[in-house]
């Protein structure tokens, strides 16, 4: 049963998993046969504090790191997001990033 227009939640795997970046990190450690977070940081080519900050929810898993996780694990982005508990159907980019800068006052006609 999928989500419907009444807002009822279905039974998809993505709906059953609460947001938990630790689940994602632990799954990667297991899949890559690593011993700990330090080994994971080396495999992902990120500084060890990045993994620690993600574990303690002080840093979100960004798009570039998610892509790197995909590259080293061969897990799909969708599967990685499910492991993390990300239930959004789409990523949305803020409109603020695409608004043109205001023209200087002297350029107005």
DAJO-V684458 format. One record per pair of residues at least 4 apart in sequence whose C-alpha atoms are under 6 Angstrom apart, sorted by sequence separation. I is the first residue (numbers start at 0). J is the second residue. If there is no record, write none. Layout:
i/j
I/J
I/J
//
This chain:
i/j
21/25
27/31
28/32
40/44
48/52
52/56
53/57
68/72
69/73
81/85
2/7
28/33
33/38
40/45
52/57
53/58
69/74
80/85
2/8
52/58
53/59
69/75
2/9
40/47
1/9
0/9
0/10
37/47
21/54
23/82
23/83
20/83
19/83
18/83
19/84
18/84
17/84
18/85
13/81
16/84
13/86
//
